[in-house]
Amino acid sequence: MVGVLPLHTVFLSAWISWKPFLVIVGVLGVWDLVDGIRFRTWPWHRQASIAFAIFLVVVATGFPVPEFRERFLRLFLALIVGGLVMLVTERSLRRSGMVDAVLKVVFWTSAAMGITALLISVVLVGAFGNTLINYLTGAVGYDLPLIDKVGKPAYLLSHFLALSNWHQDPGYGAAWSVLWSTLALVASAKGLGLRRPWLDGVVLGGLWLAVVMAFARTGWLSLLIAIIGIGWILVRKRVVSVRGLAARLATALATTVVLLILLFSVDVADVGGDLDVQFAFRFQQGWDLLADLTGLFESSEAFEDVFEPSEQRADVWPEYWAMFQSAPITGVGLGVGWETNSVGQEPHSLWLELAAETGLIGIAAFILLLVAIFRSGGGLVGGAALFAAFLPSFTQTVLFEPTWWFAAGLFLGGKVGLGGKPHLELTRLGTGNNRSANQ
């Protein structure tokens, strides 16, 4: 499951955008239920299960009118899948050595993500022409079997292509890369990578390239904060020395810079993405967003003849706040805001979406779930994962992504590794009687 989690959007159905890990999660969930029936016990973490069930019930009270129900059902199903990822992850980690096993899998999938990010980016900058780009971006008549897209034309008026790395949206693709970067750094510090700081740094550099080439400003900022924060914790807890951390991060930075220079050298003008324009526009657009939201300074008009200058967050956030004010207790209904706002998509903010679509009771139920997780969990790995997964929550709707649910499962499962009691059904596995099992 961990190995395929970042391979996010492989279409097996046009309605739900089935992802490759769903089958595995379903099998593991049924397996857990069978064990629960055998041992006559609830198989998953009880406090988290209760809090999650309350959250689902609260969200379900906002069941909308027929014209909005399809979106509601899709998002509600995504919540169920996310919760199952959390519960299955926590239960799996109760077995001895599973946390380190997960970190090893994360590290090797990190290497694979970095390699694919480089190869796909070489194509997206035009090194092999437009035909291959059309396949990777899902252009009409160029669809890859089962795959929606691995690159996205973010702004269609010119050559702006963002790496999504197997995800529909570049921002969430960047969120996965940031989360995997954080866990890969922890794995390296614990000696679970390639056991050479500079080699581990090369792997990290490939993931950093994936974040950079997604052209998601939230991803860039989240990566910087995550690396500084987790690096400081690793040194403080003496998991790695300052020198060892510096060697890994310096190599990662050097690798990222070298790979970017390579991409600039093979960038073909007016074919695919033009990197100089893309970087300049993203920084300018960030400036314009701050100008629109704060009103403290003037926006720039530098790219109005090249790109559509509108920043959707500036357009949608006031509308979602107005929705919350119109129904502050129960909200307008999950998914209703997506269907009725002027842009016709998510608000790119977890907290604004909860407020507008589920109201104060939805926020309260979600906070209850967070409290249950924080009170029950622990551990460096899960804490680092939750920190990285929640960094984009104010500018992305991470609620329907498995990123934070998986991180929550890691945090819940980390408590056993800190001296928490293993659950009874695990002590019984492979034993003939309870006395020998308890011994």
C-alpha positions in Angstrom: 0.0 0.0 0.0 2.8 2.4 0.9 4.6 1.7 -2.3 1.7 2.7 -4.5 0.2 5.6 -2.4 2.0 8.3 -4.4 0.9 6.9 -7.8 -2.3 8.7 -7.3 -4.5 9.1 -10.4 -4.8 6.0 -12.5 -8.3 6.0 -13.9 -10.3 2.8 -13.8 -13.6 4.7 -13.7 -14.5 8.1 -15.0 -16.8 8.7 -12.0 -14.6 8.3 -9.0 -11.0 8.4 -10.4 -10.1 5.1 -8.9 -6.6 5.1 -7.5 -4.3 2.0 -7.5 -4.0 1.8 -3.7 -7.8 1.5 -3.3 -7.9 -2.2 -4.1 -5.0 -2.9 -1.7 -6.7 -0.8 1.1 -10.0 -2.7 0.5 -8.2 -6.1 0.8 -6.4 -5.0 4.0 -9.6 -3.6 5.5 -11.5 -6.9 4.9 -8.5 -8.8 6.3 -8.7 -6.7 9.4 -12.4 -7.2 9.8 -12.0 -11.0 9.5 -9.4 -10.9 12.2 -11.8 -8.8 14.3 -14.5 -11.4 13.9 -12.2 -14.2 14.7 -11.0 -12.6 18.0 -14.4 -11.0 18.7 -12.8 -7.5 19.0 -12.9 -4.3 17.0 -9.8 -4.5 14.8 -8.9 -0.9 14.6 -8.0 1.9 17.0 -11.1 2.4 19.1 -10.8 6.1 19.9 -9.8 7.1 16.4 -12.6 4.9 15.0 -15.3 6.5 17.2 -14.1 10.1 16.4 -14.0 9.3 12.7 -17.5 7.8 12.8 -18.8 11.0 14.6 -17.2 13.1 11.9 -18.8 11.0 9.1 -22.2 11.3 10.8 -21.9 15.1 11.1 -20.9 15.4 7.5 -23.8 13.2 6.4 -26.3 15.5 8.1 -25.6 17.9 5.3 -26.9 15.6 2.6 -27.8 18.0 -0.2 -30.6 18.2 -2.7 -30.4 15.9 -5.8 -28.6 18.3 -8.1 -25.6 18.3 -5.7 -25.6 14.7 -4.6 -23.0 13.3 -7.0 -20.3 15.6 -5.8 -21.3 14.9 -2.2 -21.1 11.1 -2.7 -17.7 11.4 -4.3 -16.3 13.5 -1.5 -17.9 11.4 1.2 -16.5 8.2 -0.3 -13.1 9.9 -0.4 -13.4 10.6 3.4 -14.3 6.9 4.0 -11.2 5.8 2.0 -9.0 8.3 3.9 -10.2 7.0 7.2 -9.6 3.4 6.2 -6.1 4.3 5.1 -5.5 5.8 8.6 -7.0 2.8 10.5 -5.3 0.1 8.3 -2.0 1.9 8.6 -2.2 2.1 12.4 -3.2 -1.5 12.8 -0.4 -2.7 10.5 2.2 -0.8 12.5 1.4 -2.7 15.6 3.6 -5.5 14.3 7.2 -5.4 15.4 9.6 -3.6 13.0 6.8 -2.3 10.7 7.7 1.4 11.2 11.2 0.8 9.9 9.8 -1.4 7.1 7.5 1.5 6.0 10.4 3.9 6.0 12.4 1.6 3.8 9.6 1.4 1.3 9.1 5.2 1.4 12.8 5.7 0.7 12.8 3.4 -2.4 9.6 4.9 -3.7 11.2 8.3 -3.2 14.0 7.3 -5.5 11.5 6.1 -8.1 9.5 9.3 -7.8 12.7 11.4 -8.3 13.7 9.5 -11.4 10.2 9.7 -12.9 10.1 13.4 -12.0 13.3 14.1 -14.0 12.3 12.0 -17.0 8.9 13.5 -17.2 10.2 17.0 -16.8 12.7 16.5 -19.7 9.7 15.7 -21.9 7.6 18.6 -20.6 10.2 21.2 -21.5 10.0 20.0 -25.1 13.1 17.9 -25.5 11.2 15.3 -27.5 8.6 17.4 -29.2 4.8 18.0 -28.7 3.5 14.5 -29.4 4.9 12.9 -26.3 3.8 16.0 -24.3 0.2 15.5 -25.5 0.2 12.0 -24.2 1.6 13.0 -20.8 -0.9 15.9 -20.4 -3.9 13.8 -21.5 -4.7 16.0 -24.6 -7.7 15.0 -26.7 -6.8 11.9 -28.7 -3.6 11.2 -26.9 -4.7 9.4 -23.7 -2.4 6.9 -22.1 -4.1 3.6 -21.1 -5.7 4.0 -17.7 -3.8 7.1 -16.8 -5.3 10.6 -16.8 -2.2 12.8 -16.9 1.3 13.1 -15.4 1.7 16.7 -16.4 -0.9 19.5 -16.4 -1.2 22.6 -18.7 -1.7 25.0 -15.7 -2.4 28.1 -17.8 -3.6 27.4 -21.3 -2.8 30.8 -23.0 0.9 29.9 -23.3 3.5 27.3 -22.6 3.1 26.6 -18.9 3.3 22.8 -18.0 3.4 21.7 -14.4 4.6 18.3 -13.3 1.8 16.4 -11.5 3.7 13.1 -11.2 0.8 10.8 -11.5 -1.7 13.2 -9.9 -4.5 15.2 -11.4 -3.4 18.4 -9.7 0.2 19.6 -9.4 -0.3 21.1 -5.9 -1.3 17.8 -4.5 1.4 16.0 -6.4 3.8 18.4 -4.7 2.2 17.7 -1.3 2.9 14.0 -1.8 6.5 14.8 -2.7 6.9 17.0 0.4 5.5 14.2 2.6 7.8 11.6 1.1 10.8 14.0 1.3 10.2 14.3 5.0 9.9 10.6 5.6 12.8 9.8 3.4 15.0 12.3 5.4 13.9 10.5 8.6 14.7 7.1 7.0 18.1 8.3 6.0 18.8 9.7 9.5 17.9 6.4 11.0 20.2 4.5 8.6 17.4 3.0 6.5 18.4 4.5 3.2 21.5 3.8 1.1 23.7 4.2 4.2 25.8 6.9 2.6 24.8 10.5 3.4 25.6 11.8 -0.1 23.7 9.0 -1.8 20.7 9.6 0.4 21.0 13.3 -0.5 20.8 12.5 -4.2 17.5 10.7 -3.6 16.2 13.7 -1.6 17.4 16.0 -4.4 15.3 14.1 -6.9 12.2 14.5 -4.7 13.0 18.2 -4.3 13.1 18.5 -8.1 9.6 17.0 -8.2 8.3 19.7 -5.8 10.0 22.5 -7.8 8.7 21.3 -11.2 5.1 21.1 -9.9 5.2 24.9 -9.8 3.1 24.9 -6.7 3.9 27.8 -4.4 2.4 26.0 -1.4 4.6 23.0 -2.2 7.8 25.2 -2.4 7.1 26.8 0.9 6.0 23.6 2.6 9.2 21.8 1.5 11.3 24.6 3.0 9.4 24.6 6.3 9.3 20.8 6.6 13.0 20.3 5.9 14.0 23.1 8.4 11.6 21.8 11.1 12.2 18.1 10.8 16.0 18.6 10.4 16.0 20.6 13.7 14.1 17.8 15.5 16.3 15.1 14.1 19.4 16.9 15.4 17.8 17.8 18.8 16.7 14.2 19.3 20.2 13.0 18.3 18.9 10.8 15.5 21.6 12.4 13.3 24.5 14.7 13.8 24.6 18.3 12.5 27.4 17.2 10.2 25.4 14.2 8.9 22.3 16.3 8.3 24.3 19.1 6.6 25.9 16.5 4.3 22.5 15.1 3.3 20.8 18.5 2.7 23.8 20.0 0.9 23.9 17.1 -1.5 20.2 17.3 -2.0 20.4 21.0 -2.8 23.3 20.5 -5.2 21.5 17.6 -6.9 18.4 19.8 -7.3 20.4 22.7 -8.8 22.3 20.4 -11.2 19.1 18.8 -12.4 17.4 22.2 -12.9 20.4 23.4 -14.9 20.1 20.3 -17.0 16.4 21.0 -17.6 17.1 24.6 -18.6 19.8 23.3 -21.0 17.3 21.0 -22.9 14.4 23.4 -22.7 13.1 24.1 -26.2 11.6 27.5 -26.7 7.8 27.6 -27.5 7.6 23.8 -27.1 6.2 22.4 -23.9 6.9 24.4 -20.8 9.2 27.4 -21.0 11.0 27.4 -17.6 12.1 31.0 -17.5 8.6 32.2 -18.0 7.0 29.7 -15.7 9.3 30.6 -12.7 8.9 34.3 -13.3 5.1 34.0 -13.6 4.7 31.9 -10.4 6.7 34.4 -8.3 4.8 37.3 -9.8 1.4 35.6 -9.3 2.3 35.0 -5.6 3.0 38.7 -5.3 -0.3 39.5 -6.9 -2.2 37.2 -4.6 -0.8 39.0 -1.6 -1.7 42.3 -3.2 -5.3 41.2 -3.8 -5.8 39.7 -0.3 -4.1 42.4 1.7 -4.7 45.5 -0.4 -1.4 46.8 1.0 0.4 47.2 -2.4 -0.4 47.2 -6.1 -0.6 44.2 -8.3 1.7 43.8 -11.3 0.6 43.8 -14.9 3.7 42.2 -16.2 2.1 39.0 -17.5 -1.4 40.1 -18.5 -0.6 39.7 -22.2 0.8 36.2 -21.6 -1.3 34.5 -19.0 -4.7 34.7 -17.5 -3.7 36.7 -14.4 -6.6 35.7 -12.1 -5.7 34.0 -8.8 -8.6 31.7 -8.0 -8.0 31.7 -4.3 -8.6 35.4 -4.2 -11.8 34.9 -6.1 -13.2 31.9 -4.2 -12.2 32.5 -0.6 -14.6 35.5 -0.1 -17.4 33.4 -1.6 -16.7 30.5 0.8 -16.7 32.9 3.7 -20.1 34.3 2.6 -21.4 30.7 2.4 -20.3 30.1 6.0 -22.0 33.3 7.1 -25.2 32.1 5.4 -25.2 28.8 7.3 -22.8 28.9 10.1 -24.0 26.0 12.1 -24.6 23.2 9.6 -22.9 24.6 6.5 -24.3 24.5 2.9 -23.5 20.8 2.5 -20.4 18.9 1.5 -19.6 19.5 -2.2 -22.2 22.2 -2.6 -19.6 25.0 -2.5 -17.7 23.2 -5.3 -20.8 23.3 -7.5 -22.0 26.8 -6.8 -18.9 29.1 -6.5 -17.9 31.2 -9.5 -14.8 29.1 -10.3 -16.5 25.7 -10.1 -13.9 23.9 -8.0 -12.5 23.4 -4.5 -11.6 26.4 -2.4 -8.0 25.3 -1.9 -8.3 25.6 1.9 -9.3 22.8 4.3 -10.6 25.1 7.0 -12.6 27.3 4.7 -14.2 24.2 3.1 -15.1 22.7 6.5 -16.5 26.1 7.6 -18.6 26.7 4.5 -19.8 23.2 3.7 -20.1 21.5 7.1 -20.4 24.6 9.5 -19.3 24.9 13.0 -20.4 21.3 13.9 -18.2 20.0 11.1 -15.2 21.9 12.3 -15.9 20.7 15.9 -16.2 17.1 14.7 -13.0 17.3 12.8 -11.2 18.9 15.7 -12.5 16.0 17.9 -10.9 13.6 15.5 -7.6 15.5 15.6 -7.7 15.5 19.5 -8.3 11.7 19.5 -5.3 11.3 17.2 -3.0 13.6 19.1 -3.9 12.1 22.5 -3.5 8.5 21.3 -0.5 8.7 19.1 3.2 9.6 19.2 6.6 8.9 17.8 9.1 10.8 15.6 8.0 9.3 12.3 4.3 10.0 12.7 4.9 13.4 14.1 7.1 14.4 11.2 4.6 13.0 8.7 1.7 14.9 10.3 3.7 18.1 10.4 4.5 17.8 6.7 1.0 16.7 5.7 -0.8 19.6 7.5 1.5 22.4 6.2 -0.6 22.9 3.0 -4.0 22.8 4.9 -4.6 26.6 4.7 -4.0 26.8 1.0 -5.0 23.3 -0.1 -8.0 21.1 0.6 -6.0 18.1 2.0 -9.1 16.6 3.6 -9.8 14.4 0.6 -6.2 13.4 0.1 -4.6 10.2 1.7 -1.6 12.3 2.7 -2.8 13.4 6.0 -4.8 10.3 6.7 -1.7 8.2 6.1 0.3 10.5 8.3 -2.3 10.2 11.0 -2.1 6.4 10.8 1.7 6.6 11.3 1.3 8.9 14.3 -1.3 6.5 15.9 0.8 3.5 15.2 3.9 5.2 16.6 2.6 5.0 20.2 3.3 1.2 20.4 6.9 1.9 19.6 7.1 4.3 22.5 6.0 1.8 25.1 2.3 1.6 24.4 0.6 -1.8 24.9 0.2 -4.0 21.8 -3.4 -5.0 21.2 -4.5 -8.4 22.5 -5.3 -9.9 19.1 -1.7 -9.5 18.0 -0.4 -11.3 21.1 -2.6 -14.2 20.2 -1.5 -14.7 16.6 0.4 -17.9 16.0 -0.1 -19.2 19.5 -2.0 -22.1 21.0 -3.2 -20.6 24.2 -3.6 -17.2 25.9 -1.1 -18.0 28.7 1.8 -18.6 26.3 0.7 -15.7 24.2 0.7 -13.3 27.1 4.1 -14.6 28.1 
